[in-house]
Amino acid sequence: MRRRLALAALLAALLLAGCGQKGPLYLPDDEQAAERFGSPAPSDAANSEDES
């Protein structure tokens, strides 16, 4: 039982260590996001409402 708990804790630690952004977490300014990702593409829902 103790071995199973240790294995589960090790597995959880490895999974948590491998996800997420490396470095400091922050919310980019809208200008920075636009430069990096470009302008957002129009969604299909917005297009279908305009056509009605």
MARTORVEX-225792 format. One record per residue: y, x, z of N, C-alpha, C in turn. Coordinates in steps of 0.05 Angstrom, whole numbers, plus 5000, padded with zeros to 4 digits. Layout:
YXZYXZYXZ;...
//
This chain:
497650165000500050005000502550175000;502550385016504850565018505250714991;503050784978503350924953504450744931;503650494932504750294912507750254916;508650234941511450204947513050444938;511950684943513350924934513550944904;511350864890511450854861513450654850;513550424863515450214854518350314858;518850444881521550544886522250764866;520450934860520951154840521451034813;519950834805520250704779523050564777;523750434799526350294800528650504798;528350724811530450924811530751044783;528451094769528551204742529851004723;529150754725530250554707533250524711;534150524736536950494742538550744734;537350974735538751214728539151244698;537351104682537551134653539250934639;540550754654542150544641545050574648;546750454632549650454638551150674624;553750654627555550844615555751094632;555651324620555951574635558951614639;559651724662562451774668563751544682;566451554685567851344700567751084685;567650864700567650604688570550494688;571350384666574150284663574150064642;576249904642576649714621578749824603;578149864577580049984559582249794553;584649904546586849734536586049594511;587349374504586649234479587149414455;589249574455589749754433587449954429;586550074452584450264450581850134440;581349894449578949754440579049694410;581449614401581849544372581449794355;582450024365582050274349579150354348;577750314370574950414370573050224356;573449964360571549764350572649614326;575149644319576249494297576949214306;578049054287578748784294576248614295;576148414312573648254314573248084290;570748064282570047894259570247604266;571147434248571247144254568447034258;568146864277565446744283564946514264;562446444261561646224243562745964254;562945934280563945684292566845634285;568445844285571245824278571545754248;569845864231570045804203569145524196;567145414210566245144204568244944214;569745004235571844814244574144794225;574845024212577045024193576344874168;573844864160573044734135572944434138;572644324162572344034166574843884161;
//
